[in-house]
Amino acid sequence: MAMENREHVAAANALVRWFNSQQISAIDAEIIMLKVAAKLIAQRVQNTHPEAISFEMDEYTRILSHELIERIYQTRGKQ
């Protein structure tokens, strides 16, 4: 069963706290998370027909764009 959004947020916050506790810089944490995401996405589309991979990539790009826009909007609202 898929996690709910609040569970995603809690897990993401736990990861941020872990990076902070390990004194991992923000840029290094970004690179690490991008590498993890790339690995998981590559595993997920591994058996996908080559013509469908661009569709999968478009979907992940859409999700990432949505998350970035939402986060920027939330952050600006707190300033």
MIMAR-282648 format. One record per residue: residue in one letter; x, y, z of N, C-alpha, C, O, CB in turn. Coordinates in steps of 0.2 Angstrom, whole numbers, padded with zeros to 4 digits, always signed. Glycine has a CB too. Layout:
N
AXYZXYZXYZXYZXYZ;...
//
This chain:
79
M+0004-0006+0000+0000+0000+0000+0004+0006+0000+0009+0007+0004-0005+0000+0006;A+0003+0011-0004+0007+0017-0005+0006+0021+0002+0001+0022+0005+0005+0021-0011;M+0011+0025+0003+0011+0030+0009+0007+0036+0007+0006+0037+0001+0018+0032+0011;E+0004+0039+0012+0000+0045+0011+0005+0051+0011+0011+0050+0013-0005+0046+0017;N+0003+0056+0009+0007+0062+0008+0010+0064+0015+0016+0066+0015+0003+0068+0005;R+0007+0064+0020+0009+0066+0027+0015+0061+0029+0020+0063+0032+0004+0066+0032;E+0015+0055+0027+0020+0050+0028+0026+0052+0024+0032+0051+0026+0017+0043+0027;H+0025+0054+0017+0030+0056+0013+0034+0062+0016+0040+0062+0016+0028+0057+0006;V+0030+0067+0018+0033+0073+0021+0037+0071+0028+0043+0073+0029+0028+0078+0023;A+0034+0066+0032+0038+0064+0038+0044+0061+0036+0050+0062+0040+0033+0060+0042;A+0044+0056+0031+0050+0053+0029+0055+0057+0026+0061+0057+0028+0049+0047+0024;A+0053+0062+0022+0058+0067+0019+0061+0071+0025+0067+0073+0025+0054+0072+0014;N+0057+0073+0030+0060+0077+0036+0065+0073+0040+0070+0076+0042+0054+0080+0040;A+0063+0067+0040+0068+0062+0044+0075+0062+0040+0080+0062+0043+0065+0055+0045;L+0074+0061+0034+0081+0061+0030+0085+0068+0030+0091+0067+0031+0079+0060+0022;V+0081+0073+0030+0085+0080+0031+0088+0080+0038+0094+0082+0038+0080+0085+0030;R+0084+0078+0043+0087+0078+0050+0093+0073+0050+0098+0075+0053+0082+0075+0055;W+0093+0067+0046+0099+0063+0046+0105+0066+0043+0110+0066+0045+0097+0056+0043;F+0104+0069+0037+0109+0073+0034+0112+0078+0038+0118+0078+0039+0106+0076+0027;N+0108+0082+0042+0110+0087+0046+0114+0084+0052+0120+0086+0054+0105+0091+0049;S+0112+0078+0055+0115+0075+0060+0122+0072+0058+0127+0071+0062+0111+0069+0063;Q+0123+0070+0052+0129+0068+0049+0134+0074+0046+0139+0072+0044+0128+0063+0044;Q+0131+0080+0047+0135+0086+0045+0136+0085+0037+0142+0087+0035+0141+0087+0049;I+0131+0083+0034+0132+0082+0026+0129+0089+0024+0123+0091+0025+0128+0076+0023;S+0133+0092+0020+0131+0099+0017+0125+0098+0013+0123+0093+0010+0136+0102+0013;A+0121+0104+0012+0115+0104+0008+0116+0101+0000+0113+0098-0002+0112+0111+0008;I+0122+0104-0002+0123+0102-0009+0125+0095-0010+0123+0091-0015+0129+0106-0012;D+0129+0092-0005+0130+0085-0005+0124+0081-0004+0123+0076-0007+0136+0083+0000;A+0120+0083+0000+0113+0079+0001+0109+0079-0005+0106+0074-0007+0109+0083+0007;E+0109+0085-0009+0106+0085-0015+0108+0080-0020+0105+0077-0023+0106+0092-0018;I+0115+0080-0021+0118+0076-0025+0117+0068-0023+0115+0064-0028+0126+0077-0026;I+0117+0067-0017+0116+0060-0015+0109+0058-0016+0107+0053-0019+0117+0059-0007;M+0104+0062-0015+0097+0061-0016+0095+0060-0024+0091+0056-0026+0092+0066-0013;L+0099+0064-0028+0098+0064-0035+0101+0057-0037+0098+0054-0042+0101+0069-0039;K+0106+0055-0035+0109+0048-0037+0105+0043-0035+0104+0038-0038+0116+0047-0034;V+0102+0043-0028+0097+0038-0026+0091+0038-0031+0089+0032-0033+0095+0039-0019;A+0088+0044-0032+0082+0044-0036+0084+0041-0043+0080+0037-0046+0080+0051-0037;A+0089+0043-0046+0091+0040-0053+0092+0033-0052+0090+0029-0057+0098+0043-0055;K+0095+0030-0047+0096+0023-0047+0089+0019-0046+0088+0014-0050+0100+0021-0040;L+0084+0022-0042+0078+0019-0041+0074+0019-0048+0070+0015-0049+0074+0022-0035;I+0074+0025-0051+0070+0026-0057+0073+0021-0062+0069+0018-0066+0071+0033-0059;A+0080+0021-0063+0083+0016-0068+0081+0009-0067+0079+0005-0072+0090+0017-0068;Q+0080+0007-0060+0078+0000-0059+0071-0001-0061+0069-0006-0063+0079-0001-0051;R+0067+0004-0060+0060+0004-0061+0058+0003-0069+0054+0000-0071+0056+0010-0058;V+0062+0007-0073+0061+0007-0080+0065+0002-0084+0065+0001-0090+0062+0014-0083;Q+0069-0002-0080+0074-0007-0083+0071-0011-0088+0074-0013-0093+0077-0011-0077;N+0065-0014-0086+0061-0018-0091+0056-0015-0095+0052-0018-0099+0058-0024-0087;T+0056-0008-0095+0051-0005-0099+0054-0005-0107+0060-0004-0108+0051+0003-0097;H+0049-0005-0111+0051-0005-0118+0054+0002-0120+0052+0007-0117+0044-0006-0123;P+0059+0002-0124+0063+0008-0125+0059+0014-0127+0060+0020-0125+0068+0007-0130;E+0054+0013-0131+0050+0018-0133+0045+0021-0127+0043+0027-0128+0045+0016-0139;A+0044+0018-0122+0040+0020-0116+0045+0024-0111+0042+0027-0107+0037+0014-0113;I+0051+0023-0112+0055+0026-0107+0055+0034-0107+0055+0037-0101+0063+0024-0108;S+0054+0037-0112+0053+0044-0113+0047+0046-0109+0046+0051-0106+0053+0047-0120;F+0041+0042-0110+0035+0043-0106+0036+0043-0099+0034+0048-0095+0030+0038-0108;E+0040+0038-0096+0042+0037-0089+0046+0043-0087+0044+0046-0081+0045+0031-0088;M+0051+0045-0091+0055+0051-0089+0051+0057-0089+0052+0062-0084+0061+0052-0094;D+0046+0058-0093+0042+0064-0093+0038+0064-0087+0037+0070-0084+0037+0064-0099;E+0035+0058-0084+0031+0058-0078+0036+0060-0072+0033+0064-0068+0028+0051-0077;Y+0042+0057-0072+0046+0059-0066+0048+0067-0066+0049+0070-0061+0053+0055-0066;T+0049+0069-0072+0051+0076-0073+0045+0081-0071+0046+0086-0067+0052+0078-0081;R+0039+0079-0072+0033+0082-0070+0032+0082-0062+0031+0087-0059+0026+0079-0073;I+0034+0076-0060+0033+0076-0052+0038+0080-0049+0037+0084-0044+0034+0068-0050;L+0045+0080-0051+0050+0084-0049+0048+0091-0049+0049+0095-0045+0057+0082-0052;S+0046+0093-0055+0044+0100-0056+0039+0103-0051+0039+0108-0048+0042+0101-0063;H+0034+0098-0050+0028+0100-0046+0031+0101-0039+0029+0106-0035+0023+0094-0046;E+0035+0096-0037+0038+0096-0030+0042+0103-0029+0042+0106-0024+0042+0090-0028;L+0046+0104-0034+0050+0110-0033+0046+0117-0033+0047+0121-0029+0055+0111-0039;I+0041+0117-0037+0037+0123-0037+0033+0124-0031+0033+0129-0028+0032+0123-0043;E+0030+0118-0028+0027+0118-0022+0031+0121-0016+0029+0125-0012+0024+0111-0020;R+0037+0118-0016+0042+0120-0011+0044+0127-0011+0045+0130-0006+0048+0115-0011;I+0046+0129-0017+0048+0136-0018+0042+0141-0016+0043+0146-0012+0049+0138-0025;Y+0036+0139-0018+0030+0143-0016+0029+0143-0008+0028+0149-0005+0024+0140-0019;Q+0030+0137-0005+0029+0137+0003+0035+0141+0006+0034+0145+0011+0030+0130+0005;T+0041+0141+0003+0047+0144+0006+0046+0152+0006+0047+0155+0010+0053+0142+0003;R+0044+0154+0000+0043+0161-0001+0037+0164+0003+0037+0170+0006+0041+0163-0008;G+0032+0160+0005+0027+0162+0009+0029+0163+0016+0026+0166+0020+0021+0157+0009;K+0035+0160+0018+0037+0160+0025+0042+0166+0026+0044+0168+0032+0040+0154+0027;Q+0044+0170+0021+0049+0175+0021+0045+0181+0024+0049+0186+0025+0052+0176+0015;
//
